Amino acid sequence: MDRDFLIDLFSDFGPVTIRPMFSGFGISADGTNFALALRAGLYFRADEATIPQFEAEGSIPFQYQTRAKTVTVGSYWQLPARLFDDPEELAGWARAALAAAQRAAVKKRPKAKKAVRKKSAKRAKTSS
């Protein structure tokens, strides 16, 4: 899959940013990465809300091989091949993948304000 093919594939979804990543491309919208285009296929971000849809299609999660083992990345699932011929439905799956990526980003946000308060409180105690 080359960059032009991916831009065309996501045309019904809207503008995407495509950046080189690993052995392929990372695909993002609004600054959020939601898909990987690799030699092994096209993988969309998934979570507990969207994984059942991938499972119903017989899709599998992204896997790669290390020297010691096979690693499964459960947060990216292979896009069903039939969607390559249906850009409108692919756009719906892409919107769901973007939403899953955005939900994951919200869950990962650090609670930095609490950490700063604790340090300030410790400083206040030691300086007394």
Order of alpha helices (4+ residues) and beta strands (2+ residues): alpha-beta-beta-beta-beta-alpha-beta-beta-alpha-alpha
